[in-house]
Amino acid sequence: MATASLTGLPLELLVHLIATYLPTEDLGALRLTNKYLEKVLFDTFAREFFTKRQFKLSTSSLQTLVDISRHGALNKTLKHVIIGMESFQSFQDADPGFWNLNDSQRRVFHVGFADQFSLMSSGHDRTLLEEAFRNLPNLDTVGIRDYSAHGRVRDDGRWSSYGAPTISRQLGYDLRIYSNEFASCVFQLVMQALADADRAIPSIESILRGQLAGLTDLAFYLRSPDRKIDAVLGGLEQLLLTLHFTSSLRGSLNLDLMHLGSFLLRTPSLKHLRLNFQKSQTSTTCTILQHLATTPNLLPSLQRLDLGMMSTLPDMLLQIMSKFSVTLQHVSLWKTELGCDSSIRWKVSEDRYNPWPRLLRDISTTSHLTRLTLGCLGQHSEHGDPIRVKFKDGKISHEYFGDVKAYIPQVIDQLVVSWPQRPAGDSDSTSDGESADAEDGFTDEDDDMDGDGNEDYAD
């Protein structure tokens, strides 16, 4: 009887029934068994491990990215590069775990801190990223994020920044605490490196999930005029942003001081814009939305608009939809609360403030949407109390395709407002829905409007 051999198996069986279910370490051992197995497994191995990769700001991690970009085959596979937010400075400043490090852990920390400080202060990080971006022919997305994504089926693991798990094991802590200033600097770094490399890619992402995490307005200050920067911005088709704007000047944020507005004016080809705000920053959110609604010649190609994690007024949303009605096809509203507007047009027959039905009807008549996504909606009462708006079937979100105008009556019929109980003796003391829960009227289900596959929402 002939001896069974892996090399004698059909390729489909070898890849889909054997290699797919091996732990990463065993897969590596299988590939090293002989040159034949290494060759036939290379394509699936490269697609799984090198289509999207995340790196941290350390010399060794970014050098690995450069090494991949120099590889004759892997550089063609890598399409999506992510820079993680592991920050030694922020960990030292904000995490109490720093003071619990032993001598060995402190040595590891100080070496890593010194490397990151030198890398960023010398500009070597920008040099390494420039080379990598220049060498990746199929690069289409560059992003920054502050988490390790789910979705890695093999080993039931996460996709972490290269080198981050090793540092975490050595320190006993994750370096996930960072400042919004750090995130803004990294966003600037990415933009400048793309310009240096003469790479105009279609998608740039900033997906930040930490509490009160987001880019400040300083992240969007880019020199102008600048041919290389303009080429990068001019080629953008998708821009996903998490924002955290606070005015550094006394008084409210002035529209003329918004670098984000100038940034967006330089993106004429942008088709998909996502803005995730901070619910606690209502005034700055309204200022940004007002800028979107009133600035001439802004985003002439916009087809999809995602707005999330915000509190605003219904008239403001309606202005936005009207502004982009000619080109807009898809709107997504995620964890959006409507503040109380005293206008009678937003009230129902019971004289209650109930803006969502009227807003959705108005949107449907002023736009040509073919897709509408709604999730975790809310509103505020006349007294400022949060009120949850749910769907009858219990789902936290709904998505509608086709002629949205025809769907709107069904959408409105699905909405259930969780009116708070009126005081005893009130003529209307019954509740049309469940009472609002938690401080903000929402549970912790799916707090994010991200776009990253299985672990994220709204793509």
C-alpha positions in Angstrom: 0.0 0.0 0.0 1.3 3.4 -0.9 2.1 5.8 1.9 -0.4 8.6 2.3 1.1 12.0 1.7 -0.2 15.6 2.1 1.4 16.5 -1.2 -0.9 14.0 -2.9 -4.1 15.6 -1.7 -6.1 17.8 -4.1 -5.4 21.5 -3.4 -9.0 22.2 -2.4 -8.8 19.6 0.4 -5.4 20.7 1.5 -6.5 24.4 1.8 -10.1 24.2 2.9 -10.2 21.0 5.0 -6.8 21.0 6.6 -4.9 24.3 6.5 -8.0 26.4 7.3 -8.6 24.8 10.7 -5.0 24.7 12.0 -3.8 27.1 14.7 -1.4 29.7 13.4 1.7 28.0 14.8 0.7 24.7 13.2 -0.1 26.4 9.9 3.4 27.8 9.9 4.9 24.4 10.6 2.9 22.9 7.8 4.1 25.5 5.3 7.7 24.8 6.3 7.3 21.0 5.7 8.6 21.3 2.2 8.8 23.7 -0.7 5.7 22.3 -2.5 3.4 23.0 0.5 5.0 26.4 1.1 4.2 27.3 -2.5 0.7 26.0 -2.8 -0.4 27.5 0.6 1.2 30.8 0.0 -1.7 32.6 -1.7 -4.3 31.7 1.0 -1.7 32.4 3.7 -0.9 35.8 2.3 -4.6 36.8 1.8 -5.4 35.8 5.4 -2.5 37.4 7.2 -1.4 40.3 4.9 -4.4 41.8 3.2 -5.0 44.0 6.2 -2.3 44.6 8.9 -2.1 46.8 11.9 1.2 48.4 13.2 2.1 50.5 16.2 4.4 53.4 16.4 7.7 51.7 17.2 10.8 51.3 15.1 10.5 47.5 14.9 6.8 47.5 14.0 7.1 50.1 11.3 10.3 48.4 10.0 8.3 45.2 9.6 5.8 47.2 7.5 8.6 48.4 5.3 10.0 44.8 5.0 6.6 43.6 3.9 6.4 46.5 1.3 9.8 45.3 0.0 8.6 41.7 -0.4 8.0 40.9 -4.1 4.7 39.1 -3.4 3.4 40.3 -0.1 3.6 43.9 -1.1 0.9 43.2 -3.8 -1.4 41.6 -1.2 -1.4 44.3 1.5 -4.2 46.7 0.7 -5.2 48.1 4.1 -2.7 49.5 6.6 -3.8 50.5 10.1 -1.7 52.5 12.7 -2.6 51.6 16.3 -2.8 54.1 19.1 -0.5 52.4 21.6 1.1 55.4 23.4 3.8 55.1 26.1 3.4 58.7 27.0 -0.3 58.5 27.6 0.0 55.2 29.5 2.5 56.9 31.9 0.3 60.0 32.3 -3.1 58.4 32.6 -3.0 54.7 33.6 -2.6 54.0 37.3 -1.1 50.6 36.3 2.1 52.5 35.5 2.9 52.9 39.2 2.5 49.1 39.8 5.2 48.1 37.3 8.2 46.2 38.8 11.8 47.0 37.9 11.9 44.6 35.0 8.6 46.0 33.6 9.9 49.5 34.0 13.0 48.8 32.0 10.8 47.4 29.2 8.6 50.5 29.4 11.4 53.0 29.4 13.1 51.4 26.4 9.8 51.4 24.5 9.1 54.9 25.5 12.5 56.2 24.4 12.1 54.4 21.1 8.7 55.9 20.4 9.8 59.3 21.5 12.9 59.2 19.2 10.9 57.8 16.3 8.3 60.5 16.4 10.5 63.5 17.3 13.1 62.7 14.7 10.6 62.2 11.8 11.8 58.7 11.2 8.2 57.4 11.6 7.3 59.6 8.6 10.2 58.3 6.6 9.4 54.7 7.2 5.7 55.2 6.4 6.6 57.1 3.2 8.7 54.2 2.0 6.1 51.6 2.8 3.2 53.5 1.2 5.3 54.1 -1.9 6.1 50.4 -2.2 2.6 49.0 -1.8 1.1 49.1 -5.3 -2.4 48.0 -4.3 -2.8 50.1 -1.1 -6.3 51.5 -1.0 -7.0 52.2 2.7 -5.0 53.7 5.5 -6.5 54.1 9.0 -5.9 54.7 12.6 -7.7 52.9 15.4 -7.5 52.4 19.1 -8.6 48.7 19.4 -7.7 45.2 18.3 -10.5 44.0 16.0 -12.5 40.9 16.3 -13.0 38.7 13.3 -9.8 36.6 13.4 -11.3 33.1 13.2 -8.0 31.2 13.5 -7.0 30.9 17.2 -10.2 32.7 18.1 -8.0 35.8 18.4 -7.9 39.5 17.5 -6.0 41.5 14.9 -3.6 43.5 17.0 -0.9 46.0 16.2 2.3 44.1 15.2 4.4 43.9 18.4 1.7 45.1 20.8 0.9 41.6 22.3 4.6 41.2 23.2 4.8 44.5 24.9 1.5 43.8 26.7 2.8 40.5 28.0 6.1 42.1 29.2 4.3 45.0 30.9 1.2 43.2 32.2 -0.9 46.0 30.7 -2.2 47.1 27.4 -1.0 50.5 26.0 -4.5 51.5 24.9 -4.8 54.7 26.8 -3.9 57.6 24.6 -4.7 61.3 24.3 -6.8 62.8 21.5 -3.8 65.0 20.8 -1.8 61.8 20.1 -4.4 60.5 17.8 -4.5 63.8 15.9 -0.7 63.8 15.5 -0.9 60.2 14.1 -3.6 61.3 11.6 -1.4 64.2 10.5 1.5 61.7 10.2 -0.5 59.5 7.9 -1.6 62.4 5.7 2.0 63.8 5.4 3.5 60.3 4.7 1.0 59.7 1.9 1.8 63.1 0.4 5.6 62.4 0.6 5.0 59.1 -1.1 2.8 60.6 -3.8 0.0 58.2 -3.0 -3.5 59.2 -3.6 -5.6 56.4 -2.1 -9.4 56.2 -2.1 -10.0 55.6 1.7 -8.8 57.1 4.9 -10.3 56.0 8.3 -10.1 57.2 11.9 -12.1 54.7 13.9 -11.7 55.4 17.6 -13.8 53.7 20.3 -12.4 54.9 23.5 -14.5 57.0 25.8 -14.5 60.6 24.6 -12.0 59.6 21.9 -11.7 61.5 18.7 -9.6 63.7 16.5 -9.3 67.4 17.4 -9.7 70.1 14.8 -5.9 70.5 14.7 -5.7 67.1 13.0 -7.1 68.7 9.8 -4.7 71.6 9.5 -2.7 70.9 6.4 -0.5 73.4 4.6 -2.1 75.1 1.6 -1.4 75.4 -1.2 0.5 72.2 -1.5 0.4 70.1 -4.7 1.1 66.8 -3.0 -1.4 67.3 -0.1 -4.0 68.4 -2.7 -3.4 65.3 -4.7 -4.0 63.1 -1.7 -7.2 64.9 -0.7 -8.4 65.2 -4.2 -8.2 61.4 -4.6 -10.2 60.6 -1.5 -13.5 58.8 -2.1 -14.2 57.6 1.5 -13.4 59.4 4.8 -14.5 57.9 8.1 -13.9 60.1 11.1 -14.3 60.1 14.9 -14.3 63.6 16.2 -13.7 65.3 19.5 -13.9 69.0 19.1 -13.5 71.5 21.9 -12.7 75.1 21.4 -9.3 76.2 22.5 -10.5 79.8 22.4 -12.9 81.5 24.7 -16.5 81.4 23.5 -18.0 79.2 20.9 -16.2 77.5 18.1 -16.0 79.9 15.2 -16.8 78.6 11.7 -13.8 80.5 10.2 -11.4 78.6 12.6 -12.5 75.1 11.6 -9.7 73.3 9.9 -12.0 70.4 9.2 -14.1 72.7 6.9 -11.0 73.7 4.9 -10.0 70.0 4.8 -13.3 68.9 3.3 -13.3 71.7 0.8 -10.2 70.0 -0.7 -12.0 66.7 -1.2 -14.1 67.2 -4.3 -14.2 63.5 -5.2 -15.5 62.3 -1.7 -18.4 59.9 -2.1 -18.7 58.6 1.5 -18.3 60.7 4.6 -18.8 59.3 8.1 -18.8 61.7 11.2 -19.0 60.2 14.6 -19.3 62.9 17.2 -19.5 63.1 21.0 -23.0 63.3 22.5 -21.7 65.7 25.2 -20.5 68.2 22.6 -23.9 69.4 21.3 -22.8 72.9 20.4 -19.7 71.9 18.5 -21.6 69.2 16.7 -24.2 71.7 15.6 -21.5 74.1 14.5 -19.9 71.4 12.3 -23.3 70.4 10.8 -24.1 74.0 10.2 -20.9 74.3 8.3 -21.7 71.3 6.2 -25.2 72.7 5.4 -24.2 76.2 4.5 -20.7 76.0 2.8 -21.0 76.5 -1.0 -19.3 73.9 -3.3 -18.7 71.5 -0.4 -18.6 67.8 -1.2 -20.2 67.9 -4.7 -19.8 64.2 -5.2 -21.2 63.0 -1.9 -23.4 59.8 -2.2 -23.3 58.4 1.3 -23.4 60.2 4.7 -23.1 58.5 8.0 -23.8 60.5 11.2 -23.4 59.0 14.6 -23.0 59.5 18.4 -24.6 62.9 18.3 -27.3 65.1 19.7 -28.7 67.8 17.3 -31.9 69.4 16.2 -34.3 68.1 13.5 -34.1 71.2 11.4 -30.3 70.9 11.3 -30.5 67.3 9.9 -33.1 68.4 7.4 -30.8 71.2 6.2 -28.0 68.7 5.7 -30.2 66.3 3.7 -31.5 69.2 1.6 -28.0 70.5 0.9 -26.8 67.1 -0.6 -30.2 66.0 -2.0 -29.0 65.9 -5.6 -26.2 63.4 -5.1 -27.0 61.7 -1.8 -28.2 58.0 -2.1 -27.5 56.5 1.3 -28.0 58.0 4.8 -27.1 56.3 8.1 -28.1 57.7 11.5 -26.6 55.8 14.4 -27.1 56.8 18.1 -28.6 60.0 17.0 -30.7 62.0 19.5 -32.9 64.9 18.6 -32.9 67.8 21.0 -36.1 69.5 21.9 -37.4 72.0 19.4 -40.4 74.1 20.5 -41.7 74.5 17.0 -45.3 73.2 16.6 -44.3 71.3 13.4 -42.3 68.7 15.5 -45.2 68.0 17.8 -48.0 65.4 17.5 -51.7 65.8 18.3 -51.1 65.1 22.0 -48.9 68.2 22.0 -45.9 66.0 22.6 -42.5 66.6 21.0 -42.2 63.7 18.6 -39.9 64.8 15.7 -38.8 61.5 14.1 -42.0 60.8 12.0 -42.1 64.3 10.5 -38.3 64.4 10.0 -38.3 61.1 8.1 -41.2 62.2 5.9 -39.5 65.5 5.1 -36.2 63.7 4.3 -38.0 61.4 1.9 -39.6 64.3 0.0 -36.4 66.3 -0.3 -34.0 63.6 -1.4 -33.6 60.6 -3.7 -32.3 58.0 -1.3 -32.1 54.4 -2.3 -30.8 53.2 1.1 -31.5 54.3 4.7 -30.0 52.9 7.9 -31.4 53.8 11.3 -30.2 52.6 14.7 -30.4 53.5 18.4 -32.4 56.6 17.9 -33.5 58.9 20.6 -35.0 62.3 21.4 -35.2 64.7 24.4 -38.4 65.8 26.2 -39.3 69.4 26.8 -37.5 69.0 30.1 -34.3 67.7 28.6 -34.9 64.1 29.6 -33.6 61.4 27.2 -36.3 59.3 25.5 -35.6 56.1 23.6 -37.0 55.4 20.2 -37.1 51.8 19.3 -38.5 49.4 16.7 -41.6 47.3 17.2 -39.7 44.1 16.4 -37.1 44.7 19.1 -34.2 45.2 16.8 -31.8 48.1 17.5 -31.4 49.0 13.8 -33.1 48.7 10.5 -31.9 49.1 7.0 -34.1 49.9 4.0 -33.2 49.5 0.3 -34.8 50.7 -2.9 -37.2 53.6 -3.1 -36.9 54.9 0.4 -39.8 57.3 -0.1 -42.1 54.3 -0.5 -40.6 52.7 2.7 -41.0 55.7 4.9 -44.6 54.9 6.0 -43.5 51.4 7.1 -40.5 52.9 8.9 -42.6 55.3 10.8 -45.1 52.6 11.7 -42.2 50.6 13.2 -41.1 53.3 15.5 -42.0 53.1 19.2 -41.3 56.0 21.5 -40.6 55.1 25.1 -42.5 57.9 26.7 -41.7 58.4 30.4 -44.4 57.9 32.9 -46.4 61.1 33.7 -47.0 62.0 37.3 -50.0 60.2 39.0 -53.2 62.0 38.3 -52.0 63.3 34.9 -54.7 62.9 32.2 -52.2 61.0 30.1 -50.4 58.8 32.6 -49.9 55.7 30.5 -46.7 54.9 28.7 -46.7 54.0 25.0 -43.5 52.0 25.4 -40.9 50.9 27.9 -39.3 53.6 30.1 -35.9 54.9 29.0 -33.0 53.1 30.5 -29.6 54.2 31.6 -28.5 57.9 31.8 -28.4 58.4 28.0 -31.5 56.3 27.3 -29.5 53.6 25.6 -28.0 50.3 26.5 -24.4 49.5 25.5 -25.4 47.4 22.5 -23.4 48.3 19.4 -22.1 51.7 20.5 -20.1 52.0 17.3 -20.8 53.0 13.7 -17.7 51.6 12.2 -16.9 49.9 9.0 -14.6 47.0 9.4 -16.4 43.8 8.7 -18.0 41.5 11.3 -17.1 43.5 14.3 -18.4 46.8 13.0 -21.6 48.3 12.0 -22.9 50.3 9.0 -21.0 48.9 6.1 
